[in-house]
């Protein structure tokens, strides 16, 4: 497994129900090993020419780069935002046992390729 295959994906949601649905779907489909649901964040952003302030829920998703496309599609299918935040950052280093767990808790690359057929 290339060490640059591990990533963290960030996604924000406006409700606990959407956040839980996305988290459960990603983990049950083995597109993510773990999703942390962080309630009570305040987001400030520009949308359609206005500055917006909203309470949101942050999802911190641990997965692999090779699963990003399918993970992104799953989030988009469940999300209620017109333009959901779906950004990934690489995990440059980490505890070897934890990274091995991410590997074992997510779809194998071969399974991922089989599902695309």
Backbone as XML, in Angstrom:
<?xml version="1.0"?>
<chain id="A" units="angstrom">
  <residue number="1" name="UNK">
    <atom name="N" x="0.848" y="-1.177" z="0.000"/>
    <atom name="CA" x="0.000" y="0.000" z="0.000"/>
    <atom name="C" x="0.890" y="1.235" z="0.000"/>
  </residue>
  <residue number="2" name="UNK">
    <atom name="N" x="0.769" y="2.075" z="-1.022"/>
    <atom name="CA" x="1.557" y="3.306" z="-1.022"/>
    <atom name="C" x="1.197" y="4.177" z="0.175"/>
  </residue>
  <residue number="3" name="UNK">
    <atom name="N" x="2.218" y="4.775" z="0.793"/>
    <atom name="CA" x="1.928" y="5.554" z="1.996"/>
    <atom name="C" x="1.108" y="6.800" z="1.697"/>
  </residue>
  <residue number="4" name="UNK">
    <atom name="N" x="1.107" y="7.263" z="0.435"/>
    <atom name="CA" x="0.328" y="8.447" z="0.099"/>
    <atom name="C" x="-1.123" y="8.119" z="-0.241"/>
  </residue>
  <residue number="5" name="UNK">
    <atom name="N" x="-1.547" y="6.881" z="-0.020"/>
    <atom name="CA" x="-2.926" y="6.500" z="-0.325"/>
    <atom name="C" x="-3.888" y="6.916" z="0.776"/>
  </residue>
  <residue number="6" name="UNK">
    <atom name="N" x="-3.409" y="7.213" z="1.970"/>
    <atom name="CA" x="-4.289" y="7.543" z="3.080"/>
    <atom name="C" x="-4.631" y="9.034" z="3.068"/>
  </residue>
  <residue number="7" name="UNK">
    <atom name="N" x="-5.922" y="9.344" z="3.240"/>
    <atom name="CA" x="-6.369" y="10.730" z="3.216"/>
    <atom name="C" x="-7.400" y="10.978" z="4.309"/>
  </residue>
  <residue number="8" name="UNK">
    <atom name="N" x="-7.584" y="12.256" z="4.619"/>
    <atom name="CA" x="-8.688" y="12.716" z="5.457"/>
    <atom name="C" x="-9.544" y="13.607" z="4.575"/>
  </residue>
  <residue number="9" name="UNK">
    <atom name="N" x="-10.847" y="13.345" z="4.584"/>
    <atom name="CA" x="-11.791" y="14.134" z="3.799"/>
    <atom name="C" x="-12.647" y="14.938" z="4.776"/>
  </residue>
  <residue number="10" name="UNK">
    <atom name="N" x="-12.836" y="16.214" z="4.467"/>
    <atom name="CA" x="-13.683" y="17.087" z="5.264"/>
    <atom name="C" x="-14.989" y="17.344" z="4.524"/>
  </residue>
  <residue number="11" name="UNK">
    <atom name="N" x="-16.075" y="17.312" z="5.275"/>
    <atom name="CA" x="-17.396" y="17.601" z="4.728"/>
    <atom name="C" x="-18.205" y="18.279" z="5.822"/>
  </residue>
  <residue number="12" name="UNK">
    <atom name="N" x="-18.973" y="19.298" z="5.459"/>
    <atom name="CA" x="-19.840" y="19.952" z="6.438"/>
    <atom name="C" x="-21.297" y="19.705" z="6.072"/>
  </residue>
  <residue number="13" name="UNK">
    <atom name="N" x="-22.128" y="19.631" z="7.119"/>
    <atom name="CA" x="-23.561" y="19.369" z="6.960"/>
    <atom name="C" x="-24.331" y="20.351" z="7.824"/>
  </residue>
  <residue number="14" name="UNK">
    <atom name="N" x="-25.616" y="20.560" z="7.484"/>
    <atom name="CA" x="-26.423" y="21.484" z="8.265"/>
    <atom name="C" x="-27.327" y="20.794" z="9.278"/>
  </residue>
  <residue number="15" name="UNK">
    <atom name="N" x="-27.308" y="19.458" z="9.309"/>
    <atom name="CA" x="-28.148" y="18.765" z="10.295"/>
    <atom name="C" x="-27.477" y="17.476" z="10.756"/>
  </residue>
  <residue number="16" name="UNK">
    <atom name="N" x="-27.828" y="17.084" z="11.980"/>
    <atom name="CA" x="-27.303" y="15.838" z="12.538"/>
    <atom name="C" x="-27.793" y="14.638" z="11.732"/>
  </residue>
  <residue number="17" name="UNK">
    <atom name="N" x="-29.008" y="14.720" z="11.209"/>
    <atom name="CA" x="-29.564" y="13.598" z="10.438"/>
    <atom name="C" x="-28.772" y="13.354" z="9.159"/>
  </residue>
  <residue number="18" name="UNK">
    <atom name="N" x="-28.461" y="14.428" z="8.432"/>
    <atom name="CA" x="-27.672" y="14.290" z="7.198"/>
    <atom name="C" x="-26.275" y="13.781" z="7.544"/>
  </residue>
  <residue number="19" name="UNK">
    <atom name="N" x="-25.658" y="14.355" z="8.569"/>
    <atom name="CA" x="-24.307" y="13.951" z="8.968"/>
    <atom name="C" x="-24.268" y="12.470" z="9.330"/>
  </residue>
  <residue number="20" name="UNK">
    <atom name="N" x="-25.231" y="12.018" z="10.124"/>
    <atom name="CA" x="-25.272" y="10.608" z="10.530"/>
    <atom name="C" x="-25.515" y="9.692" z="9.340"/>
  </residue>
  <residue number="21" name="UNK">
    <atom name="N" x="-26.391" y="10.108" z="8.445"/>
    <atom name="CA" x="-26.682" y="9.302" z="7.257"/>
    <atom name="C" x="-25.442" y="9.144" z="6.384"/>
  </residue>
  <residue number="22" name="UNK">
    <atom name="N" x="-24.729" y="10.233" z="6.162"/>
    <atom name="CA" x="-23.506" y="10.167" z="5.359"/>
    <atom name="C" x="-22.469" y="9.297" z="6.049"/>
  </residue>
  <residue number="23" name="UNK">
    <atom name="N" x="-22.252" y="9.524" z="7.351"/>
    <atom name="CA" x="-21.246" y="8.755" z="8.094"/>
    <atom name="C" x="-21.556" y="7.265" z="8.058"/>
  </residue>
  <residue number="24" name="UNK">
    <atom name="N" x="-22.788" y="6.904" z="8.357"/>
    <atom name="CA" x="-23.165" y="5.489" z="8.376"/>
    <atom name="C" x="-23.026" y="4.854" z="6.992"/>
  </residue>
  <residue number="25" name="UNK">
    <atom name="N" x="-23.428" y="5.556" z="5.955"/>
    <atom name="CA" x="-23.318" y="5.021" z="4.595"/>
    <atom name="C" x="-21.867" y="4.791" z="4.216"/>
  </residue>
  <residue number="26" name="UNK">
    <atom name="N" x="-21.009" y="5.764" z="4.479"/>
    <atom name="CA" x="-19.599" y="5.625" z="4.100"/>
    <atom name="C" x="-18.929" y="4.459" z="4.823"/>
  </residue>
  <residue number="27" name="UNK">
    <atom name="N" x="-19.217" y="4.311" z="6.113"/>
    <atom name="CA" x="-18.597" y="3.225" z="6.876"/>
    <atom name="C" x="-19.197" y="1.877" z="6.483"/>
  </residue>
  <residue number="28" name="UNK">
    <atom name="N" x="-20.505" y="1.809" z="6.322"/>
    <atom name="CA" x="-21.132" y="0.523" z="5.987"/>
    <atom name="C" x="-20.746" y="0.048" z="4.595"/>
  </residue>
  <residue number="29" name="UNK">
    <atom name="N" x="-20.495" y="0.965" z="3.678"/>
    <atom name="CA" x="-20.062" y="0.592" z="2.321"/>
    <atom name="C" x="-18.550" y="0.425" z="2.230"/>
  </residue>
  <residue number="30" name="UNK">
    <atom name="N" x="-17.869" y="0.588" z="3.364"/>
    <atom name="CA" x="-16.414" y="0.456" z="3.463"/>
    <atom name="C" x="-15.681" y="1.470" z="2.593"/>
  </residue>
  <residue number="31" name="UNK">
    <atom name="N" x="-16.318" y="2.629" z="2.399"/>
    <atom name="CA" x="-15.660" y="3.721" z="1.690"/>
    <atom name="C" x="-14.845" y="4.575" z="2.662"/>
  </residue>
  <residue number="32" name="UNK">
    <atom name="N" x="-15.091" y="4.401" z="3.954"/>
    <atom name="CA" x="-14.334" y="5.075" z="5.005"/>
    <atom name="C" x="-14.157" y="4.114" z="6.168"/>
  </residue>
  <residue number="33" name="UNK">
    <atom name="N" x="-13.021" y="4.230" z="6.831"/>
    <atom name="CA" x="-12.781" y="3.408" z="8.016"/>
    <atom name="C" x="-13.469" y="4.017" z="9.235"/>
  </residue>
  <residue number="34" name="UNK">
    <atom name="N" x="-13.508" y="5.344" z="9.275"/>
    <atom name="CA" x="-14.039" y="6.056" z="10.434"/>
    <atom name="C" x="-14.512" y="7.430" z="9.998"/>
  </residue>
  <residue number="35" name="UNK">
    <atom name="N" x="-15.602" y="7.882" z="10.589"/>
    <atom name="CA" x="-16.082" y="9.250" z="10.371"/>
    <atom name="C" x="-16.345" y="9.869" z="11.737"/>
  </residue>
  <residue number="36" name="UNK">
    <atom name="N" x="-15.626" y="10.941" z="12.050"/>
    <atom name="CA" x="-15.895" y="11.712" z="13.269"/>
    <atom name="C" x="-16.943" y="12.757" z="12.932"/>
  </residue>
  <residue number="37" name="UNK">
    <atom name="N" x="-17.933" y="12.886" z="13.801"/>
    <atom name="CA" x="-18.994" y="13.878" z="13.641"/>
    <atom name="C" x="-18.769" y="14.939" z="14.714"/>
  </residue>
  <residue number="38" name="UNK">
    <atom name="N" x="-18.391" y="16.129" z="14.265"/>
    <atom name="CA" x="-18.046" y="17.215" z="15.180"/>
    <atom name="C" x="-19.152" y="18.266" z="15.104"/>
  </residue>
  <residue number="39" name="UNK">
    <atom name="N" x="-19.957" y="18.329" z="16.160"/>
    <atom name="CA" x="-21.077" y="19.265" z="16.197"/>
    <atom name="C" x="-20.622" y="20.629" z="16.705"/>
  </residue>
  <residue number="40" name="UNK">
    <atom name="N" x="-21.404" y="21.647" z="16.340"/>
    <atom name="CA" x="-21.219" y="22.965" z="16.925"/>
    <atom name="C" x="-20.137" y="23.817" z="16.310"/>
  </residue>
  <residue number="41" name="UNK">
    <atom name="N" x="-19.838" y="23.644" z="15.034"/>
    <atom name="CA" x="-18.878" y="24.547" z="14.412"/>
    <atom name="C" x="-19.642" y="25.692" z="13.765"/>
  </residue>
  <residue number="42" name="UNK">
    <atom name="N" x="-19.018" y="26.829" z="13.699"/>
    <atom name="CA" x="-19.620" y="27.972" z="13.018"/>
    <atom name="C" x="-18.822" y="28.239" z="11.759"/>
  </residue>
  <residue number="43" name="UNK">
    <atom name="N" x="-19.498" y="28.282" z="10.632"/>
    <atom name="CA" x="-18.854" y="28.535" z="9.351"/>
    <atom name="C" x="-19.194" y="29.937" z="8.875"/>
  </residue>
  <residue number="44" name="UNK">
    <atom name="N" x="-18.196" y="30.615" z="8.360"/>
    <atom name="CA" x="-18.353" y="31.926" z="7.748"/>
    <atom name="C" x="-17.840" y="31.789" z="6.327"/>
  </residue>
  <residue number="45" name="UNK">
    <atom name="N" x="-18.684" y="32.101" z="5.360"/>
    <atom name="CA" x="-18.296" y="31.910" z="3.962"/>
    <atom name="C" x="-19.071" y="32.860" z="3.069"/>
  </residue>
  <residue number="46" name="UNK">
    <atom name="N" x="-18.579" y="33.024" z="1.864"/>
    <atom name="CA" x="-19.256" y="33.844" z="0.878"/>
    <atom name="C" x="-20.054" y="32.940" z="-0.049"/>
  </residue>
  <residue number="47" name="UNK">
    <atom name="N" x="-21.327" y="33.230" z="-0.216"/>
    <atom name="CA" x="-22.188" y="32.435" z="-1.080"/>
    <atom name="C" x="-23.124" y="33.374" z="-1.832"/>
  </residue>
  <residue number="48" name="UNK">
    <atom name="N" x="-23.066" y="33.308" z="-3.130"/>
    <atom name="CA" x="-23.924" y="34.109" z="-4.004"/>
    <atom name="C" x="-23.872" y="35.590" z="-3.649"/>
  </residue>
  <residue number="49" name="UNK">
    <atom name="N" x="-22.628" y="36.070" z="-3.420"/>
    <atom name="CA" x="-22.402" y="37.487" z="-3.189"/>
    <atom name="C" x="-22.655" y="37.988" z="-1.780"/>
  </residue>
  <residue number="50" name="UNK">
    <atom name="N" x="-23.008" y="37.111" z="-0.850"/>
    <atom name="CA" x="-23.276" y="37.520" z="0.527"/>
    <atom name="C" x="-22.379" y="36.743" z="1.489"/>
  </residue>
  <residue number="51" name="UNK">
    <atom name="N" x="-22.038" y="37.389" z="2.596"/>
    <atom name="CA" x="-21.319" y="36.705" z="3.668"/>
    <atom name="C" x="-22.357" y="35.963" z="4.496"/>
  </residue>
  <residue number="52" name="UNK">
    <atom name="N" x="-22.151" y="34.673" z="4.673"/>
    <atom name="CA" x="-23.078" y="33.813" z="5.419"/>
    <atom name="C" x="-22.416" y="33.342" z="6.711"/>
  </residue>
  <residue number="53" name="UNK">
    <atom name="N" x="-23.212" y="33.202" z="7.768"/>
    <atom name="CA" x="-22.787" y="32.647" z="9.056"/>
    <atom name="C" x="-23.750" y="31.508" z="9.374"/>
  </residue>
  <residue number="54" name="UNK">
    <atom name="N" x="-23.240" y="30.307" z="9.531"/>
    <atom name="CA" x="-24.121" y="29.173" z="9.808"/>
    <atom name="C" x="-23.488" y="28.203" z="10.792"/>
  </residue>
  <residue number="55" name="UNK">
    <atom name="N" x="-24.346" y="27.615" z="11.621"/>
    <atom name="CA" x="-23.926" y="26.509" z="12.470"/>
    <atom name="C" x="-23.918" y="25.256" z="11.590"/>
  </residue>
  <residue number="56" name="UNK">
    <atom name="N" x="-22.826" y="24.517" z="11.644"/>
    <atom name="CA" x="-22.715" y="23.307" z="10.840"/>
    <atom name="C" x="-22.117" y="22.179" z="11.666"/>
  </residue>
  <residue number="57" name="UNK">
    <atom name="N" x="-22.111" y="21.020" z="11.071"/>
    <atom name="CA" x="-21.519" y="19.822" z="11.644"/>
    <atom name="C" x="-20.413" y="19.397" z="10.693"/>
  </residue>
  <residue number="58" name="UNK">
    <atom name="N" x="-19.242" y="19.162" z="11.232"/>
    <atom name="CA" x="-18.081" y="18.773" z="10.432"/>
    <atom name="C" x="-17.900" y="17.267" z="10.475"/>
  </residue>
  <residue number="59" name="UNK">
    <atom name="N" x="-17.747" y="16.676" z="9.305"/>
    <atom name="CA" x="-17.378" y="15.261" z="9.216"/>
    <atom name="C" x="-15.895" y="15.182" z="8.898"/>
  </residue>
  <residue number="60" name="UNK">
    <atom name="N" x="-15.180" y="14.404" z="9.690"/>
    <atom name="CA" x="-13.755" y="14.133" z="9.454"/>
    <atom name="C" x="-13.683" y="12.659" z="9.070"/>
  </residue>
  <residue number="61" name="UNK">
    <atom name="N" x="-13.374" y="12.412" z="7.811"/>
    <atom name="CA" x="-13.495" y="11.079" z="7.229"/>
    <atom name="C" x="-12.111" y="10.504" z="6.938"/>
  </residue>
  <residue number="62" name="UNK">
    <atom name="N" x="-11.807" y="9.346" z="7.532"/>
    <atom name="CA" x="-10.528" y="8.685" z="7.286"/>
    <atom name="C" x="-10.731" y="7.590" z="6.244"/>
  </residue>
  <residue number="63" name="UNK">
    <atom name="N" x="-9.965" y="7.686" z="5.144"/>
    <atom name="CA" x="-10.136" y="6.756" z="4.037"/>
    <atom name="C" x="-8.855" y="6.692" z="3.217"/>
  </residue>
  <residue number="64" name="UNK">
    <atom name="N" x="-8.995" y="6.229" z="1.975"/>
    <atom name="CA" x="-7.853" y="6.103" z="1.067"/>
    <atom name="C" x="-8.135" y="6.852" z="-0.231"/>
  </residue>
  <residue number="65" name="UNK">
    <atom name="N" x="-7.088" y="7.409" z="-0.808"/>
    <atom name="CA" x="-7.209" y="8.170" z="-2.055"/>
    <atom name="C" x="-7.870" y="7.335" z="-3.152"/>
  </residue>
  <residue number="66" name="UNK">
    <atom name="N" x="-7.563" y="6.058" z="-3.189"/>
    <atom name="CA" x="-8.124" y="5.190" z="-4.234"/>
    <atom name="C" x="-9.642" y="5.043" z="-4.131"/>
  </residue>
  <residue number="67" name="UNK">
    <atom name="N" x="-10.229" y="5.433" z="-2.995"/>
    <atom name="CA" x="-11.683" y="5.360" z="-2.809"/>
    <atom name="C" x="-12.362" y="6.723" z="-2.925"/>
  </residue>
  <residue number="68" name="UNK">
    <atom name="N" x="-11.577" y="7.778" z="-3.157"/>
    <atom name="CA" x="-12.129" y="9.134" z="-3.117"/>
    <atom name="C" x="-13.282" y="9.345" z="-4.101"/>
  </residue>
  <residue number="69" name="UNK">
    <atom name="N" x="-13.150" y="8.875" z="-5.305"/>
    <atom name="CA" x="-14.198" y="9.101" z="-6.308"/>
    <atom name="C" x="-15.536" y="8.505" z="-5.874"/>
  </residue>
  <residue number="70" name="UNK">
    <atom name="N" x="-15.523" y="7.267" z="-5.413"/>
    <atom name="CA" x="-16.758" y="6.621" z="-4.956"/>
    <atom name="C" x="-17.293" y="7.287" z="-3.689"/>
  </residue>
  <residue number="71" name="UNK">
    <atom name="N" x="-16.393" y="7.690" z="-2.796"/>
    <atom name="CA" x="-16.793" y="8.380" z="-1.572"/>
    <atom name="C" x="-17.468" y="9.708" z="-1.917"/>
  </residue>
  <residue number="72" name="UNK">
    <atom name="N" x="-16.873" y="10.460" z="-2.839"/>
    <atom name="CA" x="-17.443" y="11.741" z="-3.261"/>
    <atom name="C" x="-18.836" y="11.545" z="-3.855"/>
  </residue>
  <residue number="73" name="UNK">
    <atom name="N" x="-19.012" y="10.546" z="-4.680"/>
    <atom name="CA" x="-20.317" y="10.261" z="-5.272"/>
    <atom name="C" x="-21.351" y="9.924" z="-4.195"/>
  </residue>
  <residue number="74" name="UNK">
    <atom name="N" x="-20.936" y="9.154" z="-3.205"/>
    <atom name="CA" x="-21.854" y="8.775" z="-2.121"/>
    <atom name="C" x="-22.275" y="10.003" z="-1.317"/>
  </residue>
  <residue number="75" name="UNK">
    <atom name="N" x="-21.336" y="10.884" z="-1.013"/>
    <atom name="CA" x="-21.673" y="12.105" z="-0.283"/>
    <atom name="C" x="-22.629" y="12.961" z="-1.102"/>
  </residue>
  <residue number="76" name="UNK">
    <atom name="N" x="-22.325" y="13.158" z="-2.371"/>
    <atom name="CA" x="-23.173" y="13.984" z="-3.226"/>
    <atom name="C" x="-24.592" y="13.426" z="-3.332"/>
  </residue>
  <residue number="77" name="UNK">
    <atom name="N" x="-24.729" y="12.117" z="-3.347"/>
    <atom name="CA" x="-26.053" y="11.495" z="-3.460"/>
    <atom name="C" x="-26.902" y="11.723" z="-2.205"/>
  </residue>
  <residue number="78" name="UNK">
    <atom name="N" x="-26.256" y="11.862" z="-1.045"/>
    <atom name="CA" x="-26.978" y="11.993" z="0.225"/>
    <atom name="C" x="-27.095" y="13.433" z="0.724"/>
  </residue>
  <residue number="79" name="UNK">
    <atom name="N" x="-26.269" y="14.309" z="0.215"/>
    <atom name="CA" x="-26.158" y="15.663" z="0.755"/>
    <atom name="C" x="-27.277" y="16.557" z="0.260"/>
  </residue>
  <residue number="80" name="UNK">
    <atom name="N" x="-27.664" y="17.521" z="1.095"/>
    <atom name="CA" x="-28.716" y="18.455" z="0.702"/>
    <atom name="C" x="-28.176" y="19.797" z="0.218"/>
  </residue>
  <residue number="81" name="UNK">
    <atom name="N" x="-26.865" y="20.021" z="0.272"/>
    <atom name="CA" x="-26.290" y="21.275" z="-0.206"/>
    <atom name="C" x="-26.162" y="21.254" z="-1.725"/>
  </residue>
  <residue number="82" name="UNK">
    <atom name="N" x="-26.328" y="22.409" z="-2.334"/>
    <atom name="CA" x="-26.102" y="22.554" z="-3.768"/>
    <atom name="C" x="-24.632" y="22.300" z="-4.110"/>
  </residue>
  <residue number="83" name="UNK">
    <atom name="N" x="-23.750" y="22.766" z="-3.236"/>
    <atom name="CA" x="-22.307" y="22.611" z="-3.442"/>
    <atom name="C" x="-21.669" y="22.162" z="-2.126"/>
  </residue>
  <residue number="84" name="UNK">
    <atom name="N" x="-21.720" y="20.855" z="-1.822"/>
    <atom name="CA" x="-21.145" y="20.401" z="-0.548"/>
    <atom name="C" x="-19.619" y="20.480" z="-0.546"/>
  </residue>
  <residue number="85" name="UNK">
    <atom name="N" x="-19.096" y="20.800" z="0.622"/>
    <atom name="CA" x="-17.636" y="20.770" z="0.807"/>
    <atom name="C" x="-17.198" y="19.312" z="0.814"/>
  </residue>
  <residue number="86" name="UNK">
    <atom name="N" x="-16.340" y="18.965" z="-0.119"/>
    <atom name="CA" x="-15.737" y="17.626" z="-0.146"/>
    <atom name="C" x="-14.280" y="17.841" z="-0.539"/>
  </residue>
  <residue number="87" name="UNK">
    <atom name="N" x="-13.421" y="17.968" z="0.471"/>
    <atom name="CA" x="-12.008" y="18.207" z="0.198"/>
    <atom name="C" x="-11.170" y="17.170" z="0.932"/>
  </residue>
  <residue number="88" name="UNK">
    <atom name="N" x="-10.093" y="16.773" z="0.292"/>
    <atom name="CA" x="-9.225" y="15.739" z="0.856"/>
    <atom name="C" x="-7.824" y="16.290" z="1.073"/>
  </residue>
  <residue number="89" name="UNK">
    <atom name="N" x="-7.229" y="15.867" z="2.168"/>
    <atom name="CA" x="-5.828" y="16.187" z="2.445"/>
    <atom name="C" x="-5.098" y="14.874" z="2.724"/>
  </residue>
  <residue number="90" name="UNK">
    <atom name="N" x="-3.867" y="14.781" z="2.260"/>
    <atom name="CA" x="-3.128" y="13.533" z="2.472"/>
    <atom name="C" x="-2.694" y="13.364" z="3.919"/>
  </residue>
  <residue number="91" name="UNK">
    <atom name="N" x="-2.641" y="12.123" z="4.351"/>
    <atom name="CA" x="-2.030" y="11.782" z="5.634"/>
    <atom name="C" x="-0.572" y="11.462" z="5.304"/>
  </residue>
  <residue number="92" name="UNK">
    <atom name="N" x="0.316" y="12.344" z="5.672"/>
    <atom name="CA" x="1.739" y="12.183" z="5.332"/>
    <atom name="C" x="2.432" y="11.143" z="6.203"/>
  </residue>
  <residue number="93" name="UNK">
    <atom name="N" x="1.974" y="11.013" z="7.446"/>
    <atom name="CA" x="2.532" y="9.995" z="8.327"/>
    <atom name="C" x="1.519" y="9.714" z="9.416"/>
  </residue>
  <residue number="94" name="UNK">
    <atom name="N" x="1.675" y="8.570" z="10.052"/>
    <atom name="CA" x="0.771" y="8.178" z="11.120"/>
    <atom name="C" x="1.218" y="6.870" z="11.722"/>
  </residue>
  <residue number="95" name="UNK">
    <atom name="N" x="0.582" y="6.502" z="12.803"/>
    <atom name="CA" x="0.891" y="5.234" z="13.441"/>
    <atom name="C" x="0.638" y="4.104" z="12.444"/>
  </residue>
  <residue number="96" name="UNK">
    <atom name="N" x="1.623" y="3.257" z="12.256"/>
    <atom name="CA" x="1.528" y="2.186" z="11.266"/>
    <atom name="C" x="0.314" y="1.286" z="11.524"/>
  </residue>
  <residue number="97" name="UNK">
    <atom name="N" x="0.058" y="0.966" z="12.786"/>
    <atom name="CA" x="-1.085" y="0.106" z="13.105"/>
    <atom name="C" x="-2.408" y="0.777" z="12.751"/>
  </residue>
  <residue number="98" name="UNK">
    <atom name="N" x="-2.506" y="2.091" z="12.977"/>
    <atom name="CA" x="-3.731" y="2.818" z="12.634"/>
    <atom name="C" x="-3.921" y="2.860" z="11.116"/>
  </residue>
  <residue number="99" name="UNK">
    <atom name="N" x="-2.846" y="3.136" z="10.385"/>
    <atom name="CA" x="-2.935" y="3.161" z="8.918"/>
    <atom name="C" x="-3.288" y="1.779" z="8.379"/>
  </residue>
  <residue number="100" name="UNK">
    <atom name="N" x="-2.735" y="0.737" z="8.976"/>
    <atom name="CA" x="-3.098" y="-0.626" z="8.566"/>
    <atom name="C" x="-4.576" y="-0.895" z="8.828"/>
  </residue>
  <residue number="101" name="UNK">
    <atom name="N" x="-5.093" y="-0.341" z="9.930"/>
    <atom name="CA" x="-6.512" y="-0.503" z="10.226"/>
    <atom name="C" x="-7.369" y="0.205" z="9.173"/>
  </residue>
  <residue number="102" name="UNK">
    <atom name="N" x="-6.984" y="1.419" z="8.772"/>
    <atom name="CA" x="-7.719" y="2.103" z="7.694"/>
    <atom name="C" x="-7.750" y="1.217" z="6.459"/>
  </residue>
  <residue number="103" name="UNK">
    <atom name="N" x="-6.617" y="0.631" z="6.146"/>
    <atom name="CA" x="-6.522" y="-0.269" z="4.984"/>
    <atom name="C" x="-7.491" y="-1.442" z="5.123"/>
  </residue>
  <residue number="104" name="UNK">
    <atom name="N" x="-7.482" y="-2.092" z="6.281"/>
    <atom name="CA" x="-8.303" y="-3.299" z="6.453"/>
    <atom name="C" x="-9.788" y="-2.996" z="6.591"/>
  </residue>
  <residue number="105" name="UNK">
    <atom name="N" x="-10.134" y="-1.785" z="7.036"/>
    <atom name="CA" x="-11.542" y="-1.430" z="7.262"/>
    <atom name="C" x="-12.226" y="-0.841" z="6.029"/>
  </residue>
  <residue number="106" name="UNK">
    <atom name="N" x="-11.475" y="-0.674" z="4.942"/>
    <atom name="CA" x="-12.039" y="-0.118" z="3.716"/>
    <atom name="C" x="-11.937" y="-1.118" z="2.580"/>
  </residue>
  <residue number="107" name="UNK">
    <atom name="N" x="-12.665" y="-0.821" z="1.507"/>
    <atom name="CA" x="-12.668" y="-1.711" z="0.344"/>
    <atom name="C" x="-11.264" y="-1.928" z="-0.190"/>
  </residue>
  <residue number="108" name="UNK">
    <atom name="N" x="-10.974" y="-3.155" z="-0.569"/>
    <atom name="CA" x="-9.713" y="-3.437" z="-1.237"/>
    <atom name="C" x="-9.747" y="-2.788" z="-2.616"/>
  </residue>
  <residue number="109" name="UNK">
    <atom name="N" x="-8.598" y="-2.400" z="-3.115"/>
    <atom name="CA" x="-8.527" y="-1.763" z="-4.428"/>
    <atom name="C" x="-9.148" y="-2.649" z="-5.491"/>
  </residue>
  <residue number="110" name="UNK">
    <atom name="N" x="-8.927" y="-3.961" z="-5.384"/>
    <atom name="CA" x="-9.490" y="-4.879" z="-6.362"/>
    <atom name="C" x="-11.026" y="-4.849" z="-6.314"/>
  </residue>
  <residue number="111" name="UNK">
    <atom name="N" x="-11.591" y="-4.796" z="-5.099"/>
    <atom name="CA" x="-13.047" y="-4.709" z="-4.961"/>
    <atom name="C" x="-13.551" y="-3.398" z="-5.533"/>
  </residue>
  <residue number="112" name="UNK">
    <atom name="N" x="-12.809" y="-2.326" z="-5.295"/>
    <atom name="CA" x="-13.195" y="-1.022" z="-5.796"/>
    <atom name="C" x="-13.240" y="-1.040" z="-7.320"/>
  </residue>
  <residue number="113" name="UNK">
    <atom name="N" x="-12.248" y="-1.655" z="-7.952"/>
    <atom name="CA" x="-12.231" y="-1.746" z="-9.400"/>
    <atom name="C" x="-13.337" y="-2.648" z="-9.916"/>
  </residue>
  <residue number="114" name="UNK">
    <atom name="N" x="-13.657" y="-3.733" z="-9.182"/>
    <atom name="CA" x="-14.735" y="-4.629" z="-9.578"/>
    <atom name="C" x="-16.068" y="-3.896" z="-9.560"/>
  </residue>
  <residue number="115" name="UNK">
    <atom name="N" x="-16.283" y="-3.040" z="-8.556"/>
    <atom name="CA" x="-17.546" y="-2.314" z="-8.428"/>
    <atom name="C" x="-17.753" y="-1.299" z="-9.540"/>
  </residue>
  <residue number="116" name="UNK">
    <atom name="N" x="-16.683" y="-0.898" z="-10.221"/>
    <atom name="CA" x="-16.788" y="0.081" z="-11.312"/>
    <atom name="C" x="-17.269" y="-0.572" z="-12.606"/>
  </residue>
  <residue number="117" name="UNK">
    <atom name="N" x="-17.163" y="-1.899" z="-12.691"/>
    <atom name="CA" x="-17.523" y="-2.594" z="-13.939"/>
    <atom name="C" x="-19.015" y="-2.675" z="-14.124"/>
  </residue>
</chain>
